[in-house]
Each structure stands twice: as structure tokens, then as C-alpha cells.
Amino acid sequence: MKNRRVGILGGTFDPVHNGHLAIAEHVRSAIELEQVLLAPARDPWMKQGRVRGSAEDRLAMIELAVAGRPGLRASRVDLDRPGPTYTIDTIRDLNRRLGPDVALYLIVGADTLEEMADWREPERIFEGCTVVAVMRRGYPAPERLPASHPGRNALFVDGPVVDVSATEIRRRVGSGESIEGMVPPAVERFIRERGLYRGGRAEEQARGRGGREEPGKELET
């Protein structure tokens, strides 16, 4: 019998923003988790060469963002492991660190479930944790997953509306625009004082405004 329930929300968090926090707090309340760990990827294999902030800066911003938010905590589980970041390694490390009394819940976007079949050792991921699929409001749970797909056993949760993305934040900072209300004030100050995301990349500038990020999607895909 596992006595504690802990969630994990992974991603690049480049930077962490209010959408990430809203998702973490919403899922924690919805399924009664003791806490949710926000874990920045050290070197996400699908984004190698495209992460703007250093691992330590991204972790520091998460620590600032979760300060004063009961139940949310920064985790460096993926920063202490060399090489590309894969979800199965995260799950194994956390289960080992947290011990047998803790039930682990991996938070991902519902759109990610179908793709998880192509992740490294997907069956082991579902064996090592409960996958929580956060759905956009108004969208039904995916029905096209084959019966053999492990994602059919995921726990589906309606998610909050998230109209902010890290891409847009970086674009705004690079253009000298305000990001007030998109990130916690302490994170905004950190970005400004550290001079992060100045002189944004041309491709990010060209993407323009808008775009939602699926929670947890950055962790693996």
C-alpha cells in the first residue's frame, strides 16, 4: 500500500511560466496529490541545441516560481544525470529516490498519449507510474488509441485554459516587450537581471504571438 502520492511535471521550462504553475496546481488539487515536482530537463533529446537558458538558470526560475506555493517543488532529478533526458530514466530515478511508499504520477498533455508509444521503453513508463493526461477544456478523451496501447489506462483530467507559451515569452523579451502576467514577478526580475533571452533567434521572432504548450509534452517528444 503506497501512502503518498507525488506528481511529476517535466519539460524544458525555458522559462517556467504561469501556465505551467496553473497546470501543476490544478492537477494536484484534482487528484489529491501531496506535491507536484517540476523537473527541468538537462538535455532533452528532441530539443538538443534549441534550449536557450542554462539548466541551472531554468532550475533557479522554477525555484523562484514555486516559492510560497504549497505543494509545488522544484526537482533537479534530470539535471544530475548526464546525457539526453528520457522519461523512463526520470521515472526510475524518482521511484528509487522517493521509495516504495510513494505512488508516482506523471503529468502529460492528452495529445501526447498517442506519441508515447514511440518513447523509450513506454511499457516500463506505465509500469513505473500512473500517467495523468491533462485535456484541454471542451475536448473529449482520446478514443483512437488501440486497445493494446498503454495510454488507454491513463487517468484523464480536464485542464485549465493556458494561453501562454515559453516561445512567446522569449520572443517578447527579445523584442523588449513586457511579459508581465505571463510569469511570476520573481521570474520576470530574474530574466531581466540575468539578461536572458535577449536578441531572440530569428525563427522565434518569426513565429509571432500565441501558441499553447501541452503540459509535459516537452519532456520526451
DARA-V897293 format. One record per pair of residues at least 6 apart in sequence whose C-alpha atoms are under 7 Angstrom apart, sorted by the first residue. I is the first residue (numbers start at 1). J is the second residue. Records with the same first field share a line. If there is no record, write none. Layout:
BEGIN
I->J / J
END
This chain:
BEGIN
2->100 / 101 / 102 / 103
3->101 / 102
4->34 / 101 / 102 / 103
5->33 / 34 / 102 / 103 / 104
6->33 / 34 / 35 / 36 / 102 / 103 / 104 / 105
7->33 / 35 / 36 / 37 / 104 / 105 / 106 / 107
8->36 / 37 / 38 / 105 / 106 / 107
9->36 / 37 / 38 / 39 / 106 / 107 / 216
10->38 / 39 / 40 / 41 / 216 / 219
11->39 / 40 / 41 / 216 / 218 / 219
12->40 / 41 / 218
13->40 / 58
14->51 / 52 / 53 / 58 / 166
15->58 / 166
16->61 / 62
17->166 / 182 / 183
18->182 / 183 / 184
19->162 / 164
20->215
22->160
23->159 / 160
24->36
28->35 / 36
34->71
35->71 / 72
36->71 / 72 / 73
37->72 / 73 / 74 / 75
38->73 / 74 / 75
39->74 / 75 / 76 / 77 / 78
40->58 / 59 / 76 / 78
41->78 / 79 / 85 / 219
42->55 / 78 / 79 / 85
43->83 / 84 / 85
44->84 / 85 / 219 / 220
45->84 / 85
46->220 / 221
52->197
59->74
61->187
62->74
63->74
64->186 / 187
65->184 / 186 / 187
66->72 / 73
77->90
78->85 / 90
86->220
87->219 / 220
88->120 / 121 / 124 / 125
91->125 / 128
103->129
104->129 / 130
105->129 / 130 / 131 / 132
106->129 / 130 / 131 / 132
107->131 / 132 / 133 / 216
108->132 / 133 / 134 / 215 / 216 / 217
109->133 / 134 / 135 / 214 / 215 / 216 / 217
110->133 / 134 / 135
112->217
113->151
114->145
116->122
119->220
123->150
126->150
130->154
131->154 / 155
132->154 / 155 / 156 / 157
133->154 / 155 / 156 / 157
134->156 / 157 / 158 / 159
135->156 / 157 / 158 / 159
136->158 / 159 / 161
137->158 / 159 / 160 / 161
141->156
145->152
162->212
163->212
164->182 / 210 / 212
165->211 / 212 / 213
167->204
168->209 / 210
169->179
170->197 / 200
171->200 / 204 / 205
172->178 / 179
173->197 / 198
174->197 / 198 / 199 / 200
END
